[in-house]
Amino acid sequence: MNTTYPRSMRVEAQFARIAREHPGWVDAVVVGFALCCSFGSMFYINELVGLPLMLLLNGLPPLALARRRRNPRLVLAVILGIGVLQWALAVPINLAQVSALIAVYTVARCDSRQAARAALGAALVAVAIAPLRQPFTGVASTALLAGLAGVVYLIGTNVGLRQGYLQALEERAERLERERDVAAETAVLLERTRIARELHDVVAHHVSVMVVQAEGAGWAIDDRPEQARIAVATIAETGRASLVELRRLLGVLRAGAQDGVAPQPGLADLPALVEGFRSSGLSVTLAAECATRSESMDYPDSLQLAIFRIVQEGLTNVLKHAGLAARAQVAVRVLQPPGASAELLVEVRDDGIGASAAVGSGHGLIGIRERIALFDGRAEIGPVPGGGFVVRGVLPLAVVAP
């Protein structure tokens, strides 16, 4: 989405972006400028109060500005406190007070309106009492300092409001772009679903024709061989047309998918999947049998894909609801109950809080149940007594074995 802003707002937004992306460099420039201003008065202040106090009065305020973003109120309090010490020592006002003006600006720009007003009031009080002890301070200089404090306060307040407004505009533009993209993707998916449904009806019709022709050929193969040959030829032609429509159907369903031409993941990809979650900071343990015995068995690709997705959704559930502090265990192994057919167990267990509040409502958990039900399996999804959450699926190998 292209939004046109005035040139002044674009320049200000650029400076604000630089300040957000490189705050350390900006603070270094500010501290260096304050030190240069304070350095101009160091020799004179050294003759008045000595080197230790001079370093305290003229060196500490500029250095304190390095923390102005993290705690602007504390920095202003420290600088004003040093100003009170300077007042008590009867040291004249000098360029070290530039640090106080920068601190007032920072509070006005970054903090609340109440804190900004309090900072301005404290600065005006410090200016008002200056003529009582500090030499070379008259009505004109006092008025000038008070005016500078007011101007700095107004500039900081205005910049803070404009930056907040610009940030809100940027967030709104990004949100509108995301909503536009989601709406476009939704429209595309709906259209693909409609097309796929139509193609499915075409394929179903072709299959029905093939069944009818095959039955007719079976009845006519003895008495009317010519008619049987015609029926078989029709079956072949209809089958070829069905294959074309099926390819077109798969193309519609896979259009736009990045992995549409890539092999679907299976058991061999589980270690890489677990390693990806480990790189995100989640502690995951993968059962050794999952990468040896289960991988070596000749499972159908559909079953391997289902196992991969169940583990993927289970670990995503752990990461989303239990957090990085939880520990997850993944197991895929063959069960051989006494007197019954072999079964395949897929389990993802964690020791965290889990998603007990979202059972049955999350799309990922619903997808796990659907995948397990597709193979006539049993699903167990829910909290574990004593803490934790488990996603378990048991698939009968008698149904899925080749």
Sequence and secondary structure as in RCSB ss.txt:
>XXXX:A:sequence
MNTTYPRSMRVEAQFARIAREHPGWVDAVVVGFALCCSFGSMFYINELVGLPLMLLLNGLPPLALARRRRNPRLV
LAVILGIGVLQWALAVPINLAQVSALIAVYTVARCDSRQAARAALGAALVAVAIAPLRQPFTGVASTALLAGLAG
VVYLIGTNVGLRQGYLQALEERAERLERERDVAAETAVLLERTRIARELHDVVAHHVSVMVVQAEGAGWAIDDRP
EQARIAVATIAETGRASLVELRRLLGVLRAGAQDGVAPQPGLADLPALVEGFRSSGLSVTLAAECATRSESMDYP
DSLQLAIFRIVQEGLTNVLKHAGLAARAQVAVRVLQPPGASAELLVEVRDDGIGASAAVGSGHGLIGIRERIALF
DGRAEIGPVPGGGFVVRGVLPLAVVAP
>XXXX:A:secstr
      HHHHHHHHHHHHHHH HHHHHHHHHHHHHHHHHTTHHHHHHHH HHHHIIIIIHHHHHGGGTTT HHHH
HHHHHHHHHHHHHTT    GGGHHHHHHHHHHHHHS HHHHHHHHHHHHHHHHHHHHH TT  HHHHHHHHHHHH
HHHHHHHHHHHHHHHHHHHHHHHHHHHHHHHHHHHHHHHHHHHHHHHHHHHHHHHHHHHHHHHHHHHHHHTTT H
HHHHHHHHHHHHHHHHHHHHHHHHHHHHHTT TTTTS    GGGHHHHHHHHHHTT EEEE GGGGTHHHHS   
HHHHHHHHHHHHHHHHHIIIII TTSEEEEEEEEE  TTS  EEEEEEEESS TTGGGTTTSHHHHHHHHHHHHT
T EEEEEE TTS EEEEEEEEHHHH  
